[in-house]
Amino acid sequence: MKNFIPYILCCCLCATLSAQTSKIDSLEHILASGGMSNLKKAELLETLSIAHLYVDSAKSRLYAMESLAVAKKNGLISAEATAYVTLANHFSTYLDTAMVKKYTMETLKLAQNNKGLELQQGKAHSLLGIHNMRANRHYLAHVHLRNAEKLFLEINNKRLLDNVYRRQMMLFDIINDKENTIYYANKLVELSIELDDPTTELFAQFVLGGAQSEEDFTQESLDFFLDLHQKSVALNSIYTLSIMGTCGQICLILNRPREALHYLHKVRESFESGGWSAVSQSTAYINLAEAYAMLHRVDSAEYYLGKAMNSSLIYEDIKIRNHYIRSLIASTKGDHRSAMESFKKYHHLTDSLHKAQKTADITRMKNWYELEQKDLENELLQQEKQTQQRWIWILSGMLVVIFALFALSIYFYRKSTEKNLELKKLNTVKDKLFSVVAHDLRSPMGALISILKMANKNMLDAETQAQLFKDITRRVDETYGLLENLLRWAKSQMKGMVPAPVSFDAQEASLTVTDAIQYIAGSKNIALNNYIENHQVFADRDMFYAVVRNLTMNAIKYTSAVGEVTLASEISDNMLVISVKDNGTGMPQEVQDKLFKLSETQSRRGTNNESGTGLGLVLCADFAKANSGNIWFTSKEGEGSTFYFSIPLNS
């Protein structure tokens, strides 16, 4: 039965497309003519959105958004909820699960605060049921569909109830719950008779017959489906091919391959001329291969088996049947050894599949039971909570008065304590910064002045002068980096972190930084490798430069000669994570614990006696968080460190 579900849905889609296209022109003409109330306009826009759903995705979304705007502007709560449902339905059709959840939740929020929205609430639950079915969250799907069923029964909307019964029936068919599949198929049969809808009744009877006969197809089963086929032809139903294919499969099970070919070739001809899905075609071809193998027509069997196995999408049961058919073909050819090997594979895989299915069924039943028990417990707890809530409100009122008096008494005490702590922290930071300015800026500037004076008086030979200038160039570059960090920190303290995010290429931006400081790594014989990949990110470019430069300079600083510093990237949860790894000195635990705290950082010299303040890492942490990212590290003393920071991808 499940093999034919994909092209059943395809038939439904084709029928929907032809029906909707004829409506659009007249509806758009009515909209253009104007002269209608805001409510009528919102309803018409919603109708147009649905009409365009399978015809023009962009227009469908546009009309739904316009309907929502009209409803919100004019305070039309019911129309607003309907617009949310229409948008959720649009995004459900195009498999955007995040947007489905967003708009169904908006609908349910409105329904919680406003009466008379049972219709929209039921539709939202129905869409959430479909969303959870696609994500294989079967119990949640059933819960939402059950809620939708209750609401549609409450407002007596039988057409929407029809759709919910279909979904429930398909859900239980997917998870092999025969009892509930039959239950909802019977419910759908009853409803279709009540609605005088023979096509829906035919579909329900089709699923019902398959579920009831699934494990033991007999001549009675074949007669049932042949009768169903005649009714389908008379109704010109979209399910005719599905029923015909089922008849062919039953004939194979009953060992009547010649009869099977009659039905299976009709299905194949329709598929090959109509551009049906790969799954449907592979199913038709494997059935034909089995029929010809049973008739000992080897060439035809091999031909259709090849077409089935060359399909772009193949179900597991088709792969298993492939071995069975190959055993029949080999037996016909007289190659009994190959026949036996293929049959053993078929038997082994069949047993494995049955065991896995039984295990999955047991696990599902167990999980389902546990979830139902939790739901029941939650309902009982909710009732208890409602009883307790009254007492809580009474006690809360009394406690609020007491608490308010107590809070006022400690409020002023806390204010004074917080101010003292803040002043102490600011004094510590001030002392730290004065120390940085007095030592780390003064020392290299003094060295530079001394060298310039000696060079001016021709006191240095060419070789010494070149060596000193090379060394002072490195120290000036470090000092310039420190000065930049000080200025950035001062600016952030005065104006706050105000990033200006733009879209840019992380690889290109990082190469700008690493190329500029390559000579510093080279002066220590350190290999600087940039393996950051080409990804578009959305962040403040200057802050990105600062973070990459500070982390890379730190890695070079604490890496010994002939070491290695490597920049790399990976994607995690829609964020680009960039790592800067070195094989340098690493950090002891006491340094790691205080690393991102400016008031507590300890100055550590690099492997070439380079100065270090900890200010750069504090800025890196602030900049990463300002751009909706994070920063972290791993380090082991004597083995090196790896720093990571994340920034959003441009979505």
Order of alpha helices (4+ residues) and beta strands (2+ residues): alpha-alpha-alpha-alpha-alpha-alpha-alpha-alpha-alpha-alpha-alpha-alpha-alpha-alpha-alpha-alpha-alpha-alpha-alpha-beta-alpha-alpha-beta-beta-alpha-beta-beta-alpha-alpha-beta-beta
